[in-house]
């Protein structure tokens, strides 16, 4: 299983914020109801971290009306000893 950060954006206005939170809450999904929100700092996004089998599976967590603007980012942790080796494979 891989670990993913899902970033979901919404418009910068009170109505859009309220609607995004409402949609996340009514889904009943544990992932969505525990999202972190940046709206109070004028960053109109929600973030969710999940352990799943694929990016496609991670994207399916996002409510359909928000999927088009969602980003799914694969997360990795590097051990201090292996940092140099890990960065050899880093894309420029």
Secondary structure, 3 states (H helix, E strand, C coil): CEEEEEEEECCCCHHHHHHHHHHHHHHCCHHHHCCEECHHHCCCEEEEEEEECCHHHHHCCCCHHHHCCCEEEEECCCCHHHHHHHHCCCCC
